[in-house]
Amino acid sequence: MHRFANPGQFMRVADKVLPWIVALCLPLIAAGLYFGLYASPPDFQQGETVRIMYIHVPTAFLAQGAYVVMALGSASFLIWKHPLGDLIARSAAPIGCVFCIICLVTGSLWGRPTWGTYWVWDARLTSMLILLFLYFGYLALANAFDDPARGDKPAAILALVGVVNIPLIKFSVYFFNTLHQKSTLAGDLFGAVFGEPEAAVQAENLPADLAAAAAQQGGDLPPEMLLPLMLMLAGFTLAFLALLILRLRGEFASVRLRSLRAGFRAEPRGA
Amino acid sequence: MSDTAVRRRSPAAQRKRMRLILVVCGVIFLGAATALTLTALQSNVNLFFGPTEVVEGKVPAGATFRIGGLVEIGSCRIRGDGVTREFVVTDGANRVTVTYEGILPSLFRDGQGVVALGQLADAAGEFRAEEVLAKHDETYMPAEAVEAMKRAGTWQEGGGEPVAAAGAPSGANPCKG
């Protein structure tokens, strides 16, 4: 594993993989958009607005996924001093930040027609906003110094501190009463592990007519809606990897450029 | 045994080991601190109170708060003034009557989860809402499938799932309009 921590070695492999990732990612997103926007049915409650899900859910997943990548890279940089870890963290941050913004904006636009409000300060929405601020903080801190290498360590520590927010986002809808729905895809699993928050509906006490509604805990997504969501999830994940490799190239080149410049400056003049 | 193993490590490897332990412990302690804080502040982080908490008097008197639960089936009606909507929010154990002057969200229907912001109006325990939001659950279904179930009489309003031979009427909500 430590063999790939060598940035040169890693980039050689990454450059070979990149065209394949792009070649897979574009048709996946194209198919996801076709099924998501055209060839899938409207929802029985939400109508056409349900199509926002096909953008909102993948970006939410990747906003958190990119942060996990960033935290793992930062940890490997802090523990083993792998320079690659820091480069990966620096490359993942702006991509995750953009996914986070798209997630918050699409969620807000989705909230207005379904809930009746653009924004509410519930645990899920607030923790997602904190994630955005963590991205802003990381980007500011990592680039705050004239010599970027001095920002490596503080930014890595910030990335690790912020990682406690990730399970908070994921499980906020199980720990607290929120307006945001619980997970549709992993609902059965999380519901079984974490149960319901305090004030949740107690199904056993419900009259028969409402019990049918409460029996729905765990969520349901019909196959014709699951297909575009999965296509978009896979497509967006590959797009993230492609962007990550492209940004890594840039970071890698800028590090080499800096060390070359430092080398020139160190050399005696007029030789 | 373990002493000799530590002694055999190079100083660099030992420093790496120390950093690993430091980072892992740091994240664990930070996570524990966050978890404890949030558990202590649970009632502040929760967006709404359930009807049971309201009936049991867990909400400070005169406070503006949110109440959340399901709309009791058939409970919604428009009062004589033609403006005020009245419906019952229930969690199965307790019920609270909510009044609201305004247009209800389009997802509002019998059996739907709702979250309303307002105050308890009087001793009778009526909740006067300033804002009513619909709480969408994690169930999605094609509109056509629901239409088909309604035609076949196997659709139950409020439930996301067809109930065999329920034959529930699913006319227009009297509160809407």
Interface residues (C-beta under 8 A of the other chain):
Chain A: P41 P42 D43 F44 Q45 Q46 G47 V50 M53 A75 L78 I79 W80 P113 T114 W115 G116 T117 V120 W121 D122 A123 L160 V161 V163 V164 P167 L168 F175 F176 N177 T178 L179 Q181 K182 S183 T184 G187 P197 E198 A199 A200 V201 Q202 A203 E204 N205 L206 P207 D209 L210 A212 A213 A214 A215 Q216 G218 G219 D220 L221 P222 E224 M225
Chain B: K16 R19 L20 V23 G26 V27 L30 G31 T34 L38 Q42 V45 N46 L47 F48 F49 G50 T52 E53 G68 G69 L70 E72 I73 T90 D91 G92 A93 P105 S106 L107 G111 V115 E131 V132 L133 A134 K135 H136 D137 E138 T139 Y140 M141 P142 A143 E144 A145 V146 Q156 G158 G159 G160 E161 V163 A168
